[in-house]
Amino acid sequence: MEFHPQPTAGTPTPWAFPAPERGTLANGMTVLRCHRPGQQVVAVEIFLAAPLDAEPEGLDGVATIMARALTEGTDKHSAEEFAAELERCGATLDAHADHPGVRVSLEVPVSRLPKALSLLAEALRAPAFADAEIERLVANRLDEIPHEQANPARRAAKQLSKELFPAAARISRPRQGTEETVAAIDAAAVRAFYDAHVRPATTVTVVVGDLAGTDLDAILAETLGDWSGDTAEPRPVPPITADDTGRVVIVDRPGAVQTQLLIGRIGPDRHDRVWAAQVLGTYCLGGTLTSRLDRVLREEKGYTYGVRSFGQVLRSGPDGGAAMLAISGSVDTPNTGPALDDLWKVLRTLAAEGLTDAERETAVQNLVGVAPLKYETAAAVAGTLADQVEQFLPDDYQAQLYAQLAETGTVEATAAVVNAFPADRLVTVLVGDAAQIAEPVRALGIGEVSVVTG
């Protein structure tokens, strides 16, 4: 019998986060393009410089309503017609508002890109903002708020923002507004916000996909390039300040069988040179099932299905900004006190003994090794490039970050995570049954305990 020789593995191809080409349309719009061979579904990500802190007083949520309205019809097409035209293109269109601004996301087969971009351009330059449509979107948003209040994780996030940031700062209040502020929004308010902040000169468009054989310059000139508007000075980014005095706030939910935990403070954002080490150390602390928090609270003690630590950029300016550094999870009500006690022991042990080389190596392998899979789709690449734009980062930032992660040592990662989560400077929000958990938590001595209604 004749056997074929066993195939051998080839030399692995080095991977790097794709670098975009940057240009500007005649109307002042900035364009980042990235050719990704084989990605026949093109992702378009648009950043509109309409931040939440620009919302008029008493109209929190108007940016969200405007974002949703951009996908709900134009002066030329009704909402039903607009949706039908997108469907014929095989396209999906979505939009949302966050602290840095409004993001509009389009995905479409490359063969339908010209038509889809023409619809997107129409939505940006001539949104309908019809009274009936805005009333419907406001009503929908008002219906969502009670459900968010009932969700323990969402309720904890709102309370943590309220605790950390000054009441006058927009960042202290819910991103999508409250019942009172959303109810005050009408079509005139949405139109005024659009007129004040949405223009091509302050807009950045990211296009990612297989662009071979596509005259993207011509398509952009005929679609988004046909949108006109005046210029504007960049809006200054307000500084972010926070009070991270160690304390505990219990959002009372009588009868709750679980307690939702959210423990946080603010720290450096991606502009700070410590970011890579902070990412690595935070991953070792609570980034995966094998991290320290899960190993103790889930595997050894059985308090929870999982606890995670993370860093999330809130808002950045040209000179930097701030990120939310947090630990989140849920535990059964009777073990809330013991779980928090063990969590604080993990933090103190980490500060005293540091991370191990094995923990650091696993984190690097997981964070750097999965990057080629994480960015396999055009949408993932486009979203990250748009993140870099709204955070005032250079176009090669993500590629440099992976190199930094691979080079960061155990000592640096330890110092960063210990500084990120000091045991005595954390604000703890617990959504649960105050009658059962308040006294055990007070006994831990991790900060003054107060109770608010759920």
Wavefront OBJ file of the C-alpha trace (Angstrom):
o trace
v 0.000 0.000 0.000
v 1.303 3.420 -0.946
v 0.873 6.252 1.546
v 1.001 9.928 0.781
v 3.445 11.893 2.946
v 1.903 13.537 5.984
v 1.355 17.258 5.370
v 3.376 19.601 7.512
v 2.361 22.934 8.957
v 3.510 26.012 7.095
v 5.043 29.132 8.516
v 2.340 31.173 10.284
v 1.532 34.458 8.611
v 2.085 37.437 10.922
v -1.166 39.211 11.769
v -1.663 42.883 12.446
v -4.764 44.982 12.844
v -5.534 46.434 9.386
v -4.380 49.964 8.676
v -6.900 52.292 6.982
v -6.357 54.887 4.303
v -7.510 58.361 5.339
v -8.962 61.022 3.050
v -11.406 63.922 2.908
v -14.407 64.550 0.666
v -15.064 67.935 -0.925
v -17.719 68.714 1.718
v -15.172 68.269 4.530
v -16.200 64.771 5.602
v -13.328 62.568 6.739
v -13.236 59.053 5.249
v -11.285 56.019 6.448
v -11.272 53.055 4.073
v -9.888 49.584 4.609
v -9.722 46.946 1.868
v -10.372 43.475 3.290
v -10.145 40.817 0.556
v -12.973 38.304 0.689
v -15.253 40.435 2.873
v -18.169 40.698 0.466
v -20.381 42.304 3.114
v -19.167 45.873 3.481
v -19.444 47.635 6.848
v -19.900 51.401 6.993
v -19.577 53.133 10.356
v -20.371 56.845 10.633
v -19.484 59.014 13.603
v -21.516 62.198 14.099
v -20.036 64.710 16.548
v -23.258 65.126 18.527
v -22.267 64.196 22.108
v -24.688 63.752 24.963
v -23.298 66.748 26.846
v -24.576 68.892 23.945
v -28.185 67.966 24.711
v -30.210 70.961 25.910
v -31.059 71.112 29.592
v -34.163 69.099 30.378
v -33.994 67.144 27.104
v -31.739 64.239 28.024
v -32.414 61.558 25.432
v -32.906 63.843 22.433
v -29.693 62.485 20.853
v -31.055 58.954 21.152
v -34.398 59.908 19.596
v -32.579 61.719 16.779
v -30.342 58.703 16.155
v -33.308 56.370 15.932
v -35.172 58.796 13.693
v -32.303 58.813 11.195
v -33.245 55.234 10.313
v -36.985 55.955 10.148
v -37.497 57.684 6.803
v -36.535 60.825 4.920
v -38.149 63.739 3.139
v -38.212 61.535 0.027
v -39.165 58.159 1.519
v -41.636 57.342 4.275
v -40.508 55.013 7.051
v -42.114 52.031 5.302
v -40.618 52.927 1.926
v -37.192 53.539 3.417
v -37.217 50.161 5.180
v -38.327 48.455 1.966
v -35.539 50.080 -0.044
v -32.955 48.924 2.503
v -34.385 45.417 2.414
v -34.106 45.302 -1.369
v -30.410 46.086 -0.948
v -29.988 43.334 1.608
v -28.775 46.043 3.971
v -29.134 46.633 7.686
v -29.027 50.118 9.218
v -28.783 50.976 12.888
v -27.938 54.035 14.986
v -27.370 54.859 18.618
v -26.165 57.751 20.777
v -23.484 57.623 23.448
v -21.387 60.149 25.349
v -18.916 60.852 22.483
v -21.577 61.222 19.789
v -23.956 59.370 17.482
v -22.931 56.258 15.560
v -24.715 55.077 12.422
v -23.913 51.542 11.211
v -24.621 50.083 7.766
v -23.892 46.588 6.473
v -24.570 45.688 2.851
v -23.290 43.322 0.123
v -20.616 45.113 -1.889
v -22.688 44.756 -5.062
v -25.419 46.884 -3.463
v -23.100 49.431 -1.862
v -23.934 52.353 -4.212
v -27.681 52.103 -3.580
v -27.275 51.591 0.179
v -24.920 54.560 0.505
v -27.366 56.721 -1.423
v -30.082 55.805 1.090
v -27.731 56.467 3.996
v -26.731 59.836 2.532
v -30.389 60.706 2.099
v -31.070 59.860 5.739
v -28.216 62.080 6.903
v -28.890 65.137 4.755
v -32.707 65.054 4.644
v -34.177 63.197 7.649
v -37.945 63.504 7.912
v -38.335 63.977 11.680
v -42.112 63.862 11.133
v -44.219 64.686 14.172
v -45.940 61.291 14.149
v -42.641 59.398 13.872
v -41.004 61.318 16.715
v -44.086 60.808 18.888
v -43.882 57.069 18.210
v -40.167 56.912 19.009
v -40.699 58.872 22.227
v -43.521 56.520 23.221
v -41.326 53.507 22.496
v -38.529 54.943 24.597
v -40.909 55.657 27.485
v -42.060 52.031 27.315
v -38.441 50.837 27.571
v -37.556 52.750 30.728
v -39.616 50.669 33.218
v -38.073 47.494 31.788
v -34.587 48.957 32.270
v -35.444 49.906 35.833
v -36.536 46.325 36.481
v -33.278 44.927 35.089
v -30.832 44.652 38.026
v -27.712 45.142 35.885
v -29.086 48.246 34.154
v -30.344 49.630 37.458
v -26.925 49.128 39.042
v -25.194 50.906 36.166
v -27.472 53.937 36.473
v -26.907 54.133 40.215
v -23.134 53.857 39.889
v -23.029 56.761 37.416
v -25.189 58.816 39.745
v -22.901 58.060 42.684
v -19.583 58.639 40.937
v -20.164 61.832 38.962
v -21.376 65.333 39.916
v -25.130 65.792 39.430
v -24.567 68.672 37.005
v -22.458 66.489 34.690
v -24.356 64.861 31.838
v -22.356 61.681 32.365
v -24.027 61.190 35.756
v -27.455 60.740 34.167
v -28.907 57.920 32.030
v -27.574 57.965 28.471
v -31.011 57.674 26.912
v -32.784 60.046 29.276
v -35.353 59.691 32.029
v -39.132 59.507 31.829
v -39.391 63.240 32.510
v -36.820 64.363 29.956
v -37.859 61.972 27.194
v -41.512 62.961 27.581
v -40.520 66.577 26.862
v -38.955 65.726 23.472
v -40.840 66.652 20.305
v -40.028 66.913 16.605
v -38.928 70.542 16.951
v -36.391 69.604 19.639
v -35.010 66.784 17.510
v -34.717 69.034 14.457
v -32.978 71.738 16.508
v -30.431 69.252 17.868
v -29.776 67.925 14.365
v -29.346 71.403 12.900
v -26.956 72.410 15.664
v -24.634 69.396 15.616
v -24.928 67.253 12.473
v -22.896 68.355 9.444
v -20.456 66.688 7.038
v -17.457 68.736 8.166
v -17.534 67.123 11.637
v -18.522 63.650 10.426
v -16.188 60.682 9.963
v -17.096 57.723 7.743
v -15.358 54.346 7.942
v -15.747 51.862 5.065
v -14.405 48.317 5.438
v -14.769 45.353 3.083
v -13.619 43.878 -0.203
v -13.361 47.037 -2.287
v -11.550 45.497 -5.267
v -13.241 46.594 -8.478
v -15.335 49.175 -6.611
v -14.821 52.842 -7.467
v -15.338 53.965 -3.896
v -14.248 57.543 -4.621
v -16.984 57.938 -7.234
v -19.624 56.284 -5.049
v -18.787 58.468 -2.059
v -18.753 61.629 -4.182
v -22.241 60.858 -5.548
v -23.734 59.887 -2.174
v -22.237 61.162 1.084
v -20.232 63.768 -0.828
v -23.470 65.343 -2.012
v -24.360 66.290 1.574
v -23.630 69.949 2.202
v -23.360 71.950 5.393
v -21.394 74.627 7.167
v -18.198 74.167 9.134
v -17.938 74.246 12.910
v -15.271 74.411 15.564
v -14.699 71.156 17.447
v -16.771 71.034 20.604
v -14.543 71.025 23.705
v -14.600 67.799 25.707
v -15.525 68.524 29.344
v -13.213 67.042 31.983
v -14.502 64.019 33.864
v -14.259 64.094 37.640
v -15.520 61.494 40.075
v -15.810 60.783 43.789
v -14.463 57.286 44.446
v -14.619 57.470 48.232
v -15.153 53.881 49.359
v -18.841 53.336 50.086
v -21.757 50.973 49.473
v -25.179 51.865 48.057
v -27.936 49.268 48.214
v -30.791 49.635 45.751
v -33.547 47.912 47.681
v -35.425 45.104 45.961
v -37.431 43.356 48.706
v -37.636 39.615 48.170
v -34.844 39.475 45.575
v -33.209 36.037 45.524
v -30.008 37.410 44.000
v -27.885 40.493 44.548
v -26.474 42.308 41.534
v -22.968 43.642 42.171
v -21.358 46.582 40.400
v -18.146 47.912 41.918
v -16.332 50.728 40.203
v -14.362 53.933 39.910
v -12.782 55.887 37.045
v -9.233 55.575 35.791
v -6.961 56.212 32.805
v -8.253 55.882 29.258
v -6.472 54.646 26.125
v -4.328 57.786 25.868
v -2.450 56.811 29.015
v 0.657 54.675 28.576
v -0.572 52.416 31.405
v -3.595 51.280 29.367
v -2.020 48.112 27.937
v -0.813 46.976 31.353
v -4.212 47.861 32.838
v -5.996 45.765 30.196
v -3.704 42.829 30.900
v -3.981 43.045 34.685
v -7.749 43.542 34.606
v -8.079 40.451 32.411
v -6.069 38.423 34.915
v -8.312 39.659 37.715
v -11.671 38.947 36.108
v -11.579 38.654 32.329
v -12.391 34.973 31.885
v -13.479 31.776 33.618
v -9.927 31.089 34.772
v -9.371 34.531 36.298
v -8.880 35.064 40.004
v -12.365 36.317 40.769
v -14.057 33.405 39.029
v -11.626 30.909 40.489
v -12.561 31.959 44.025
v -16.178 33.119 43.828
v -17.405 30.622 41.231
v -15.222 27.526 41.323
v -14.201 27.380 44.985
v -17.185 28.983 46.744
v -20.075 28.556 44.297
v -21.479 32.021 45.014
v -22.042 33.005 41.393
v -22.177 31.916 37.767
v -19.464 34.433 36.983
v -17.834 37.731 37.962
v -16.080 39.987 35.475
v -13.723 42.953 35.711
v -13.368 45.367 32.812
v -12.338 48.819 31.684
v -14.684 50.816 29.452
v -13.754 54.186 27.972
v -16.362 56.805 28.862
v -15.213 59.756 26.781
v -11.870 60.999 25.518
v -10.554 64.257 24.122
v -7.377 65.104 22.227
v -5.476 65.157 25.528
v -7.105 62.115 27.110
v -10.173 61.288 29.153
v -11.427 58.649 31.554
v -12.547 55.044 31.628
v -14.915 53.197 33.919
v -13.073 50.458 35.800
v -15.553 47.990 37.222
v -16.296 44.545 38.606
v -19.755 43.098 37.931
v -21.710 39.948 38.613
v -24.482 38.516 40.736
v -24.600 36.269 43.805
v -27.347 34.561 45.743
v -28.827 36.778 48.445
v -27.744 34.831 51.587
v -24.124 34.802 50.392
v -23.875 38.480 49.477
v -21.786 39.323 52.546
v -19.432 36.331 52.257
v -19.017 36.886 48.505
v -18.037 40.519 48.982
v -15.691 39.526 51.793
v -13.941 37.035 49.521
v -13.861 39.524 46.642
v -12.045 42.058 48.821
v -9.660 39.316 49.962
v -8.823 38.657 46.308
v -8.029 42.356 45.810
v -5.882 42.549 48.942
v -4.032 39.342 48.098
v -3.372 40.640 44.613
v -1.921 43.860 46.031
v 0.249 41.947 48.505
v 1.495 39.099 46.293
v 1.006 40.256 42.701
v 0.124 38.303 39.573
v 1.987 35.200 38.506
v 3.883 34.801 35.247
v 1.474 32.005 34.293
v -1.517 34.311 34.706
v 0.158 36.962 32.604
v 1.057 34.444 29.879
v -2.516 33.103 29.686
v -3.918 36.615 29.451
v -1.543 37.569 26.636
v -2.386 34.416 24.707
v -6.116 35.040 25.087
v -6.060 38.765 24.306
v -3.520 38.757 21.492
v -4.088 35.254 20.159
v -7.817 35.680 19.498
v -7.437 39.024 17.725
v -7.438 37.526 14.190
v -10.756 35.827 14.952
v -12.185 38.851 16.750
v -11.603 41.002 13.688
v -12.639 38.454 11.097
v -15.676 40.487 10.034
v -15.682 43.883 8.356
v -18.102 45.194 10.977
v -15.673 44.435 13.820
v -12.853 46.283 12.058
v -15.084 49.241 11.167
v -16.392 49.518 14.711
v -12.901 49.576 16.190
v -11.683 52.178 13.692
v -14.701 54.350 14.566
v -13.927 53.895 18.275
v -10.440 55.223 17.611
v -11.879 58.233 15.806
v -14.275 59.193 18.579
v -11.538 58.735 21.184
v -9.022 60.908 19.279
v -6.595 58.044 18.777
v -4.202 57.526 15.846
v -5.255 55.157 13.065
v -2.594 52.591 14.020
v -3.557 52.561 17.699
v -5.090 49.072 17.808
v -2.127 47.515 16.031
v 0.251 49.163 18.489
v -1.866 48.026 21.450
v -1.453 44.336 20.594
v 2.307 44.799 20.345
v 2.294 46.518 23.753
v 0.214 43.743 25.318
v 2.687 41.119 24.115
v 5.594 43.094 25.584
v 4.019 43.981 28.954
v 5.527 42.102 31.873
v 3.977 40.639 35.003
v 5.246 43.414 37.278
v 3.739 46.147 35.074
v 0.408 44.329 34.809
v 0.297 43.845 38.584
v 0.981 47.511 39.319
v -1.673 48.620 36.835
v -4.472 46.400 38.138
v -3.669 47.168 41.793
v -3.842 50.891 41.020
v -7.050 50.352 39.049
v -8.861 48.543 41.875
v -7.592 49.831 45.241
v -9.516 48.053 47.976
v -10.272 51.282 49.851
v -11.331 53.461 46.877
v -14.237 51.585 45.312
v -17.908 52.531 45.044
v -20.078 49.444 45.456
v -23.662 49.283 44.185
v -25.799 46.323 45.258
v -29.260 45.751 43.795
v -30.973 43.351 46.163
v -32.969 42.793 49.344
v -31.660 45.414 51.785
v -33.322 43.737 54.763
v -31.165 40.651 54.246
v -27.880 42.084 52.984
v -27.401 45.476 54.657
v -26.093 44.274 58.022
v -23.699 41.609 56.680
v -22.264 44.195 54.279
v -21.855 46.811 57.026
v -19.913 44.272 59.053
v -17.298 44.024 56.284
v -16.095 47.594 56.828
v -15.670 48.345 53.106
v -17.394 51.722 53.378
v -20.442 53.531 54.665
v -23.650 51.732 53.671
v -26.755 53.587 52.478
v -30.040 52.306 51.069
v -32.111 53.821 48.242
v -35.428 52.687 46.816
v -35.369 50.356 43.829
l 1 2 3 4 5 6 7 8 9 10 11 12 13 14 15 16 17 18 19 20 21 22 23 24 25 26 27 28 29 30 31 32 33 34 35 36 37 38 39 40 41 42 43 44 45 46 47 48 49 50 51 52 53 54 55 56 57 58 59 60 61 62 63 64 65 66 67 68 69 70 71 72 73 74 75 76 77 78 79 80 81 82 83 84 85 86 87 88 89 90 91 92 93 94 95 96 97 98 99 100 101 102 103 104 105 106 107 108 109 110 111 112 113 114 115 116 117 118 119 120 121 122 123 124 125 126 127 128 129 130 131 132 133 134 135 136 137 138 139 140 141 142 143 144 145 146 147 148 149 150 151 152 153 154 155 156 157 158 159 160 161 162 163 164 165 166 167 168 169 170 171 172 173 174 175 176 177 178 179 180 181 182 183 184 185 186 187 188 189 190 191 192 193 194 195 196 197 198 199 200 201 202 203 204 205 206 207 208 209 210 211 212 213 214 215 216 217 218 219 220 221 222 223 224 225 226 227 228 229 230 231 232 233 234 235 236 237 238 239 240 241 242 243 244 245 246 247 248 249 250 251 252 253 254 255 256 257 258 259 260 261 262 263 264 265 266 267 268 269 270 271 272 273 274 275 276 277 278 279 280 281 282 283 284 285 286 287 288 289 290 291 292 293 294 295 296 297 298 299 300 301 302 303 304 305 306 307 308 309 310 311 312 313 314 315 316 317 318 319 320 321 322 323 324 325 326 327 328 329 330 331 332 333 334 335 336 337 338 339 340 341 342 343 344 345 346 347 348 349 350 351 352 353 354 355 356 357 358 359 360 361 362 363 364 365 366 367 368 369 370 371 372 373 374 375 376 377 378 379 380 381 382 383 384 385 386 387 388 389 390 391 392 393 394 395 396 397 398 399 400 401 402 403 404 405 406 407 408 409 410 411 412 413 414 415 416 417 418 419 420 421 422 423 424 425 426 427 428 429 430 431 432 433 434 435 436 437 438 439 440 441 442 443 444 445 446 447 448 449 450 451 452 453 454
